[in-house]
């Protein structure tokens, strides 16, 4: 497999929220044979590809729960968000850390432009 890159849907309406994190056009999700890496400005989350259980589409977020780096209050999920229309929730077998020193995450939601392509590449799972 070749390396695939999925750029974020950089909704300009929300630039004042995601821009302070240092998000640029070269940020997004990179998938290769061995790893899945999501960058969001200064934040980065990397996990072995074998740790990914699958992914599914999520849609129609409230902007204030979806844009920026967000920790879920409902579970241990993390969001790297640049838009509020749709994204991909990636589920992990073992929790992944690295963004917030005291937290580990069982899922990461990313608001990439090609949601279907990322889901197809990672494998579909049932929403939890």
N, C-alpha and C positions, 0 to 999 in steps of 0.2 A: 504494500500500500504506500502511496505517496502521502506526504503531509498535507492536510487540509486546514485551511484557515477560514473562520467564520467571523466576519466583522459585526460590530454592534450596529443596531438601528439607532443612529445618533439624531434623535428628535431635537431640532434646534430650540423648541419651546422650553426644553428642560436643561439647556446648556448651563444656566446659572447654578444648577444643582450638581450635575456630573462633572463639569469643567474643573471645579476646585480639587477634585480627586486626581487631576492630572490626566484625565482620559483624552486619548488622541485617536486619530483614524486608524493607527496601526494596532490598537488594542482590540481584543476579541478572544475567541476560543480557538486554540490550535490542537489538532488531533493527529497523532502519528501512530505507528505500530505499538509503541511502548507507553506513551503518556497522553494525558489530556491536561492542557494548561489553559487557564483563563486569566487574562490580565485586565486590570481595570485601573489605569493610571499607575499609581504607586503600589497598588494591591495586586497580589498574584496568588493563585491557588493551582497547585499541581498535584496530580495523583496518577498512579499507574493505570493504564487502560483496563487492566484486569480487575480493578477496583470499581469500575462502572457497571452498575446493574442494568441500566437502561435510562431512557429519557422519555418525556412526554410534553405535549404542548399545553401551555397555560395562556389564558387570554383575559383581556379587559380588566386590567388592574386599576385601582385608584392610584393616581400619580404619586401621592404622598407615601404609599407603601411600596412603590416599585422603582423609583428613580434614586440613584446613588448606590452606596453600599448599605444594605439593609439586613438586619438580623430579624428573623421571624420571632414574634412573641408566641406563636402557636406551637412551634416545634424548634428544632435546632438548625433550620435552614438558613441559607445565606443568599442574598441577591446582589448581582452586579447589574444594575439597571440604568438604561439610557432612554427608555421610552415606556409607554404604558399600554400599548395595544396587545402585544403578545411576546412570549418568550418560551424558553425550553427549561424544564426542570430536570436536572441530571441527578440521579440517585446513586449513592455510593454504598458498597458493601461494608467497608470500614470507614468510620468518620474521618474527615479530612480537616486538618488545621492549617495554620499559617497566616491567616489574615488578622484575626483577633487572637492574641496570645493565649487567652484563657478559654477559648471556645473551639470545639471541633464540630464539624457539620456533616450530616447525613445526606444533604442535598444542596445543590447550587442552582439557582435560577439565573439565566442569562438572556438578555433581550437582543439576540442576534437577528440579522436581516433574514438569513435563510434557516428558519426554524425547522422546516421539513427535512432539509439536507442534513442538519446536525442530528435530528432524531433518527433518520435512516442510517446514518453512520454509526451511531452509538447503540442502536437497538431500542425498540419501543418497550416500555414497561407500563404496568397499570398504575394510575395515580394512587397514592396512598391516602 
